[in-house]
Amino acid sequence: MALSREEIAARYGTALFGFAEDNKVLDDVYEEVGELKKAVEANPAIIGVMSDPVLNGEEKKKTLEAIEKDFSQEVQGFLNLLLEYNRFEYLIDIIDYFNNLYDEKKSIASGTVTTAVKLDDDQLKRLGDSYANKYNLKAVSLENKVDPSILGGVILQVKDRVIDGSVKTQLKKIRTQLIDEN
């Protein structure tokens, strides 16, 4: 039976996490796979090349050597393992799973805050610190998305939790209450 994308991400992400933790290089591997993810997202053709069944293993190996040269032995070994077992197409999913394990271990989280106007770094930090304090986290880093249609207030999403304090939502609630009363 074939494994699903999620199962593959969980298996390989957990294996990478355990390996990095056992070798006491968890923070280094976290930083490296973060950079790797940015590079692959900026150049998605890398995944296509490394997953292409037409290219032979030797061509892929040469390409991988160029990609991995600045990474630690742990990350190089991980990338070679993905190549060997034809799992390179799942690289982003595996990194995301690894990052979730890392965040849980370190009691940190990241999320997005949607506002009608752009927040400055201090406002983002205060909002993240407030969320972290409320939910017993060490840190929360937030990315700001601007959506003028929310009119005002904020929509904060961290993992699967959404706190919607937007004016748009408040107006919808008032409208619903008024309609229900009639």
C-alpha positions as CSV (number, residue, x, y, z in Angstrom):
1,M,0.0,0.0,0.0
2,A,1.4,3.4,-1.0
3,L,2.0,6.0,1.7
4,S,0.2,9.3,1.6
5,R,2.1,12.6,1.3
6,E,1.3,13.3,5.0
7,E,2.6,9.8,6.1
8,I,5.8,10.3,4.2
9,A,6.3,13.8,5.6
10,A,5.7,12.5,9.1
11,R,8.1,9.6,8.8
12,Y,11.0,11.5,7.2
13,G,10.4,14.7,9.3
14,T,10.4,12.6,12.5
15,A,13.5,10.7,11.5
16,L,15.4,13.9,10.7
17,F,14.2,15.5,13.9
18,G,15.3,12.5,16.0
19,F,18.6,12.2,14.2
20,A,19.4,15.9,14.7
21,E,18.3,15.8,18.3
22,D,20.4,12.7,19.0
23,N,23.5,14.3,17.4
24,K,22.9,17.6,19.4
25,V,22.6,19.6,16.2
26,L,18.9,20.3,16.3
27,D,19.2,24.1,16.1
28,D,21.7,24.0,13.3
29,V,19.6,21.6,11.2
30,Y,16.5,23.8,11.9
31,E,18.4,26.8,10.5
32,E,19.7,24.9,7.5
33,V,16.4,23.3,6.5
34,G,14.8,26.8,6.8
35,E,17.3,28.1,4.3
36,L,16.9,25.1,2.1
37,K,13.1,25.6,2.1
38,K,13.5,29.3,1.1
39,A,15.8,28.3,-1.7
40,V,13.5,25.6,-3.0
41,E,10.5,27.8,-2.8
42,A,12.4,30.5,-4.8
43,N,13.5,27.8,-7.4
44,P,10.7,25.2,-7.5
45,A,12.3,23.6,-10.6
46,I,14.8,22.0,-8.2
47,I,12.2,19.6,-7.0
48,G,11.1,18.8,-10.5
49,V,14.7,18.0,-11.6
50,M,15.4,15.9,-8.5
51,S,12.1,14.0,-8.9
52,D,12.3,13.5,-12.7
53,P,12.3,9.8,-13.5
54,V,13.9,10.5,-16.9
55,L,17.2,11.8,-15.4
56,N,19.5,9.1,-14.2
57,G,20.8,8.8,-10.7
58,E,24.3,10.1,-11.6
59,E,22.9,13.3,-13.1
60,K,20.7,13.9,-10.0
61,K,23.7,13.1,-7.7
62,K,25.8,15.8,-9.4
63,T,23.0,18.3,-9.1
64,L,22.5,17.4,-5.5
65,E,26.2,17.9,-4.8
66,A,26.0,21.5,-6.0
67,I,22.9,22.1,-3.8
68,E,24.2,20.6,-0.6
69,K,27.8,21.7,-0.6
70,D,27.2,24.4,2.1
71,F,25.2,22.2,4.4
72,S,26.2,20.2,7.4
73,Q,26.8,16.4,7.1
74,E,23.5,15.8,8.7
75,V,21.5,17.7,6.1
76,Q,23.6,16.3,3.3
77,G,22.9,12.8,4.5
78,F,19.2,13.6,4.7
79,L,19.1,15.0,1.2
80,N,21.0,12.0,-0.2
81,L,18.5,9.7,1.6
82,L,15.6,11.5,-0.1
83,L,17.3,11.1,-3.4
84,E,18.1,7.4,-2.8
85,Y,14.5,6.6,-1.9
86,N,12.9,8.9,-4.5
87,R,11.3,11.1,-1.9
88,F,12.6,14.5,-3.1
89,E,9.2,15.6,-4.2
90,Y,8.1,15.6,-0.6
91,L,11.0,17.9,0.6
92,I,8.8,20.9,1.5
93,D,6.3,18.7,3.4
94,I,9.1,17.0,5.3
95,I,10.7,20.3,6.3
96,D,7.3,21.6,7.4
97,Y,6.7,18.5,9.5
98,F,10.3,18.8,11.0
99,N,9.6,22.5,11.7
100,N,6.4,21.7,13.6
101,L,8.2,19.2,15.8
102,Y,10.9,21.8,16.4
103,D,8.4,24.5,17.3
104,E,6.6,22.1,19.8
105,K,9.9,21.1,21.4
106,K,11.0,24.7,21.8
107,S,7.5,26.1,22.7
108,I,7.5,28.5,19.9
109,A,5.1,29.2,17.1
110,S,4.7,31.3,14.0
111,G,1.6,32.7,12.4
112,T,0.0,35.5,10.5
113,V,-1.8,38.7,11.6
114,T,-4.1,40.3,9.1
115,T,-4.8,44.0,9.5
116,A,-6.3,46.7,7.4
117,V,-3.0,48.7,7.6
118,K,0.6,47.5,7.8
119,L,1.9,47.0,11.4
120,D,5.5,48.0,12.3
121,D,8.0,45.6,13.8
122,D,7.3,46.8,17.4
123,Q,3.5,46.2,17.0
124,L,4.1,42.7,15.6
125,K,6.5,41.9,18.4
126,R,4.1,43.1,21.1
127,L,1.2,41.2,19.6
128,G,3.3,38.0,19.3
129,D,4.6,38.4,22.9
130,S,1.0,38.9,24.1
131,Y,-0.1,35.7,22.3
132,A,2.9,33.8,23.6
133,N,2.1,34.9,27.2
134,K,-1.5,33.9,26.9
135,Y,-0.8,30.4,25.5
136,N,2.3,29.6,27.5
137,L,4.7,29.8,24.6
138,K,8.3,31.1,24.7
139,A,7.9,33.1,21.5
140,V,5.6,33.7,18.6
141,S,6.8,35.3,15.4
142,L,4.2,36.9,13.2
143,E,4.0,37.8,9.6
144,N,1.8,40.8,8.7
145,K,-0.7,40.5,5.8
146,V,-2.6,43.6,4.8
147,D,-6.2,43.3,3.8
148,P,-8.1,46.6,3.7
149,S,-11.4,44.7,3.4
150,I,-11.4,43.8,7.1
151,L,-11.8,47.6,7.8
152,G,-10.0,47.5,11.1
153,G,-9.0,45.3,14.0
154,V,-6.9,42.1,13.5
155,I,-7.2,38.5,12.5
156,L,-4.6,36.5,14.2
157,Q,-3.8,32.9,13.1
158,V,-1.3,30.7,14.8
159,K,-1.3,27.1,13.8
160,D,-5.0,26.0,13.9
161,R,-6.2,28.8,16.2
162,V,-7.8,31.9,14.7
163,I,-8.7,34.9,16.7
164,D,-10.9,37.2,14.6
165,G,-11.2,40.7,16.0
166,S,-11.8,42.4,12.7
167,V,-14.4,45.1,12.3
168,K,-15.8,43.3,9.3
169,T,-16.6,40.2,11.4
170,Q,-18.0,42.3,14.2
171,L,-20.4,44.0,11.7
172,K,-21.4,40.6,10.3
173,K,-22.3,39.4,13.9
174,I,-24.4,42.5,14.5
175,R,-26.1,42.1,11.2
176,T,-26.9,38.4,12.0
177,Q,-28.3,39.4,15.4
178,L,-30.5,42.0,13.8
179,I,-31.8,39.6,11.2
180,D,-32.4,36.9,13.8
181,E,-34.4,39.3,16.0
182,N,-36.9,40.0,13.2
